[in-house]
Amino acid sequence: MGEIWGSVQAAFSLLFHPDRYLLSTILVSFKVSGVALLLCFPVSAVLAAAIALGRFPGRGVLKLLIRTAMGLPSVVVGLLVLLLLSEAGPFKGLLWTPRAMVISQLVLITPLVLGVMISALEGVSRRVAEAAHVLGANRVQIAWTVVREARVGFLTAGVAGFGRAIAEVGSVLIVGGNIAWADGTSYTRTLTTAIVVESRKGNFEMALAFGIVLLVLVLCVNLILGFLERPGEAR
Amino acid sequence: MREIIAARDLHFGYGRREVLRGVDLAVRRGEILAVVGPNGAGKTTLFRLLTFYLRPQRGTVEYFLDGHRTPVREARRRIAAVLQEPALFSTDVFTNVAYGLFLRASCGERTRARLARVLQRLGLPLALSPIEERVEAALRAVGLSGFAGRRAYALSRGEAQRVALARALVLEPDVLFLDEPTASLDPESTSVIEGVIRDLRGAGRTVVLSTHDPAQARRLADRIVRLAEGRIVEVVGLTTNGESAPPQSAALWG
């Protein structure tokens, strides 16, 4: 018990006096997850509007596939991306780079973001689209009006996607390779993969410090969500 | 031609359930036409066909806003409707009422109105933009002057329905459709909405309203069309030239 308490104290002192290793690892985590979300969000928004508001054959099957993919195990995604990026695959040369990690996170979070956005759009009353129509809106203006009604749901989708990306360990470990240079600067090491490595080395203070940063991040994400989902506002 | 809307032989069904079975209806310029009938008679579906929200499975809807046939796109810009549910957008009252105006406004007019609102919120005394003036006038007409800054979700049902009415009125439409505008509303909102309809009649506007309350139809309308099981079964009021309906039978109106 005393040892654990000592580790917690050491972790907090690390947090208040962060070294290059800790800072660069946090930065890599943010960069990779942030870029993945930035790439995923606009594409998902357009696709979600088309799927939720459009009427075309195979729409139900497509929604089922998206919902299934929302629960994709991250190691499976990592494995698939590894095969695609390996020397034998079509996109060689990207493996063990932050770009590879962005690609795997993109594959991982897009179904989640898309699924939450579709639910948000379908949660908007059909009367809203009708109201827009009878006030003279054309199809694009109606779609935009419904998307605006679902704006909180869209933000929730973004926050949830970022949360999943930053807390994910399996795929970034497989395609990123968990690389940190000799001077301690992280190249493809993220908060989660660093926890794996540090705890294996018995370096519990560092592992705990990373864990605390992650927890604080998840707390911030939930605070943002709670703020956005004030009662009475649009979902 | 006095006809402003000509609907011929309208058929519509949801799946196998046929809701409208051959409705012929002519709406005349400047009249208040009430469509009455029990729930499920097809009133809302008829309104959806007349406002082009749904396409008839058979039959046609034509507008003659300027004497000759008006293209659908133009007709849609010159009509407006209030649905049975207010269906307000989750934002403030101003943005709700200004919705149709923003759709029709130029980029400059939109920017001016938005900028003026931001500056007013910051406490800068500034002349109202043309869009704001029209919104304020529409809100005054429904007795909600000063409500522009309120959030839509914080309104009572009656206030929300009046905002929905203002949202349509502000467009000064050639034809205004009101689908059960006072269903389950408080007496104050009902009397305000009925007052607005009377004012519209005074101004020579065309209004098509549906109601399940025959007394209200008699109070407000120049002509009453009774819909039952997807067909027009009776027309009461002025002459029924050109209507494929049976002769008047006031007895049904007890």
Contacts between the chains, C-beta under 8 A, distances in Angstrom:
chain1	res1	chain2	res2	distance
A	125	B	85	7.8
A	125	B	87	6.4
A	127	B	83	5.9
A	127	B	85	5.2
A	127	B	87	3.7
A	128	B	87	5.5
A	128	B	89	6.7
A	130	B	48	7.7
A	130	B	53	5.7
A	130	B	83	6.1
A	130	B	87	6.8
A	131	B	83	5.9
A	131	B	87	4.1
A	131	B	88	7.8
A	131	B	89	7.6
A	131	B	164	7.5
A	131	B	167	7.9
A	132	B	99	7.4
A	133	B	51	7.3
A	133	B	52	7.8
A	133	B	53	5.2
A	134	B	51	5.1
A	134	B	53	6.5
A	134	B	79	7.7
A	134	B	80	6.3
A	134	B	81	3.7
A	134	B	83	7.0
A	134	B	168	7.7
A	134	B	177	7.2
A	135	B	80	5.9
A	135	B	81	7.9
A	135	B	99	5.6
A	135	B	100	4.0
A	135	B	103	6.9
A	135	B	167	6.6
A	135	B	168	6.9
A	135	B	171	7.0
A	136	B	76	5.7
A	136	B	77	5.0
A	136	B	80	7.2
A	136	B	100	5.5
A	136	B	103	5.5
A	136	B	104	6.8
A	136	B	171	7.3
A	137	B	103	5.7
A	141	B	103	6.1
A	145	B	89	6.8
A	145	B	99	8.0
A	148	B	89	7.3
A	148	B	91	8.0
A	149	B	89	6.3
A	149	B	90	6.0
A	232	B	151	7.3
A	232	B	153	4.3
A	232	B	154	7.1
A	233	B	90	6.4
A	233	B	153	7.3
A	234	B	90	3.7
